[in-house]
Amino acid sequence: MGWIIALIVGGIAGWLASLVMNRDASMGIFWNIVVGCVGSLIGNAIAGPLLGIGGSVQEFSLTGLIIAIVGAVVLLGIVNLIQRGRVR
């Protein structure tokens, strides 16, 4: 059951992050889930040591969703920087 929750929360977090970073038109549902799940790992790596908080995969929490969104925004920001470097 934890994997299903992680995929759903990852999809929502990736979709919201893609809206914030204005990349929604270029991403499908698969990439939203991937970005959200990887963003959740990044967010937990950042929030854990700095703030002493983290989200759980086993149960849904608003804190975990916010951390996943912040991590996904960071990930998309890094992707934007890399892609902008290739274009120039």
C-alpha positions in Angstrom: 0.0 0.0 0.0 2.9 2.3 0.7 4.1 2.2 -3.0 0.6 3.2 -4.2 0.6 6.2 -1.9 4.1 7.1 -3.0 3.1 7.0 -6.6 0.0 9.1 -6.1 1.7 11.7 -3.9 4.7 11.7 -6.3 2.4 12.3 -9.3 0.6 15.2 -7.5 3.9 16.7 -6.3 5.4 16.4 -9.8 2.4 18.0 -11.4 2.3 20.9 -9.0 6.0 21.5 -9.3 5.7 21.4 -13.1 3.0 24.1 -12.9 5.2 26.2 -10.6 8.2 25.9 -12.9 6.1 26.4 -16.1 7.0 23.0 -17.6 3.5 21.5 -17.5 3.1 21.4 -21.3 6.3 19.4 -21.8 5.7 16.7 -19.2 3.3 13.8 -19.2 1.9 11.8 -16.2 4.8 9.4 -16.2 7.4 12.2 -15.9 5.3 14.0 -13.3 5.4 10.8 -11.1 9.1 10.4 -11.7 9.9 14.0 -10.9 7.6 13.9 -7.8 9.2 10.7 -6.4 12.8 11.9 -7.0 11.8 15.3 -5.7 10.5 13.7 -2.6 13.9 12.0 -2.0 15.7 15.3 -2.6 13.2 17.2 -0.4 13.7 14.6 2.4 17.5 14.8 2.0 17.3 18.6 2.4 14.6 18.9 5.1 15.8 16.0 7.2 19.2 17.3 8.4 18.3 21.1 8.2 14.8 21.1 9.7 14.6 17.7 11.5 11.4 16.8 9.6 10.6 14.3 6.9 7.7 12.7 5.2 6.8 9.1 5.5 6.0 6.8 2.6 3.7 4.6 4.6 1.1 7.3 5.3 0.0 10.5 3.7 0.8 13.7 5.4 0.6 17.3 4.3 4.2 17.9 5.4 5.4 15.0 3.2 3.5 16.5 0.2 5.0 20.0 0.8 8.5 18.5 1.1 8.0 16.5 -2.1 6.8 19.6 -4.0 9.8 21.6 -2.8 12.2 18.8 -3.8 10.5 18.5 -7.2 10.8 22.3 -7.8 14.5 22.0 -6.9 14.9 19.1 -9.3 13.1 21.0 -12.1 15.2 24.1 -11.4 18.4 22.0 -11.9 17.0 20.5 -15.1 16.2 24.0 -16.4 19.8 25.1 -15.7 21.3 22.1 -17.5 19.0 22.5 -20.5 19.6 26.2 -20.8 23.4 25.5 -20.8 23.0 23.0 -23.7 20.9 25.4 -25.8 23.5 28.2 -25.7 
